[in-house]
Amino acid sequence: MAALVRMPGISADSEEATLLEWQVEQGASVGADDPIATVETDKAEVDITPDSGGTVWRLLVEPGEDVLVGAPIAILLGVDEGADAGEALLASIGGAGSEPAEPRTPAAGAELAADTPVEAPAAVGDGAEGGGDPAIRRRTFVSPLARRTARERGVDLGELQGSGPGGRILRVDVERAEPARERTPSDALGADGRPPAPSAGSPSRPAPPASTDGAYEDVPHTSLRRAIASRLVQSKQHAPHFYLEASCRVDALVELREQINATSSVRVSINDLVLRAVATALRDVPDMNVNWTEDAVRRFERVDVAVAVASDRGLMTPVVRDAANATVTSIATTVRDLADRASRGALKQHELEGGSFTVTNLGMFGTERFAAVINPPQAGILAVGSIVRRAVVADDGSIEAAQLMDVTLSADHRPVDGVVAARWLRRFQELIEAPITLLA
């Protein structure tokens, strides 16, 4: 039986995902466990598979398009089914029932979604084709992406002729239209020399950002950038942050790192040692190794720590599992692998989920101290600054130079009290300043 393949809800807090590439072509036979496409969620790239096997009759979405969760992206035919079954299914969701299943072209890669039809003139609306017989009338639909693009650019969808199957309006059709903000002054004025009044139902748009020279560039949001923005806003709105600071003397830590790198084939960074100290402190102060939920404070037996990794796609936080029981060199190997795959967009969804705590380090950029935003539902995040030489007072009262590293703990006051955070930070400082314990 012909079946739709829909965009799965891979990430619980995402309403859409980007289809990066198809791994099959039209006409290919696929099994239930065969990946057919790669999708970019708000966290990672994920291969998706159909619920059942069949023959790929039509691919409905172009690579690079944003697709709402639940929207159809492909049609599969069952064993011994012909094109008429696919035509009927496509027509039932508002597609063009008369188009043959021919090789896919950019125009035929419709941004298909279960959406309401555009209110359009008869040329693109109900009954536009097929004369007066309702049995063969077809409706023109608009993809969610085209609808959003039109709203942002001030384009009237009712004036467009779609280039997709059955006249479906695609994003490219909106982009080809003349946006309101690009009209010349004479176009924007009516016969009386005044701007025309907006028509009923016309979309309203915010004015473009002010600029001293009138030149600017709008960089479209990626799914990841939207997710980062959403989660950070959520964190600041719902998690009552409080902050604790400490200056750690790291002369011994720097020396230990040099000794490890002189004898080990695996190079260790200061951040690897910091991550090990964070995990050990979470094990020693278990009231900090928690998540906040609506019904309870969830305390973990294992210590999983996320590490902030910068990539061309945006900030990502892959998780190092069981970090309190891992050696420093194994942490270094794991973090290097995660960072490499983050830069290539090859992290898997499960590698970005979980954890009770995050480490973020901007010391390599010369930042001495900063405060970070908690990654919900985690309990805290440690912001690590650069190592600097400063004058300190020794135990005997003399002044000497020392290497210091400032850290700032951001904690969620819902699951963590101030005294718990202070105990954790003190334990972390003890481990950093006596780092030989990190090798135990």
RAVEN-V670202 format. One record per backbone hydrogen bond with DSSP energy under -0.5 kcal/mol. CO is the residue of the C=O (numbers start at 1). NH is the residue of the N-H. Records with the same first field share a line. If there is no record, write none. Layout:
CO: NH, NH
This chain:
3: 76
4: 6
5: 73, 74
7: 70
8: 10
11: 14
15: 69
17: 19, 67
18: 20, 40
19: 64
21: 38
25: 28
28: 56
30: 54
31: 34
34: 50
36: 23, 24
37: 48
38: 20, 21
39: 41, 46
40: 18
44: 41
46: 39
48: 36, 37
54: 30
55: 57, 77
56: 27
58: 75
60: 112
62: 65
65: 19
67: 17
68: 71
71: 7
73: 60, 61
74: 5
75: 57, 58
76: 3
77: 55
78: 81
82: 85, 86
83: 87
84: 88
85: 89
86: 90
87: 91
88: 92
89: 93
90: 93, 95
91: 94
95: 97
96: 99
100: 102
105: 109
106: 109
108: 110
109: 62
110: 112
113: 115
116: 142
118: 120
121: 124, 125
125: 128
130: 133
132: 134
133: 136
134: 137
138: 128
139: 141
140: 118
141: 169
143: 147
144: 148
145: 149
146: 150
147: 151
148: 152
149: 153
150: 154, 155
153: 180, 181
155: 157
156: 159
157: 160
158: 121
160: 162
164: 167
165: 168
167: 162
168: 164, 170
169: 143
170: 174
171: 175
172: 176
173: 177
174: 177
177: 179
179: 182
180: 183
184: 188
185: 189
186: 189
188: 196
190: 193
194: 190
199: 202
217: 219
218: 220
222: 226
223: 227
224: 228
225: 229
226: 230
227: 231
228: 232
229: 233
230: 234
231: 235
232: 236
233: 237
234: 238
235: 239
238: 240
239: 241
240: 413
242: 411
244: 409
246: 248, 407
248: 250, 405
250: 254
251: 255
252: 256
253: 257
254: 258
255: 259
256: 260
257: 261
258: 262
259: 263
260: 263, 264
265: 267
269: 273
270: 274
271: 275
272: 276
273: 277
274: 278
275: 279
276: 280
277: 281
278: 282
279: 283
280: 284
281: 285
285: 288
286: 289
288: 290
289: 300
290: 379
291: 298
296: 293, 298
297: 299
298: 291
302: 304
303: 305, 323, 324
304: 356, 357
305: 320
306: 359
307: 318
309: 316
311: 314
314: 311
316: 309
318: 307
319: 321
320: 305, 323
322: 325
323: 326
327: 331
328: 332
329: 333
330: 334
331: 335
332: 336
333: 337
334: 338
335: 339
336: 340
337: 341
338: 342
339: 343
340: 344
341: 346, 347
342: 345
347: 45
348: 351
349: 352
350: 353
351: 319
356: 379, 380
357: 306
358: 382
359: 308
360: 384
362: 365, 367
363: 366
366: 368
367: 386
374: 376
375: 378
377: 292
379: 412
380: 358
381: 383, 410
382: 360, 384
383: 408
384: 362, 363
386: 388, 406
388: 390, 404
390: 402
392: 394, 400
394: 397
398: 394
400: 392
402: 390, 404
403: 250
404: 388
405: 248
406: 385
407: 246
408: 383, 410
409: 244, 411
410: 381
411: 242, 413
412: 416
417: 421
418: 422
419: 423
420: 424
421: 425
422: 426
423: 427
424: 428
425: 429
426: 430
427: 431
428: 432
429: 433
430: 434
432: 435
434: 437
435: 438
436: 439
437: 440
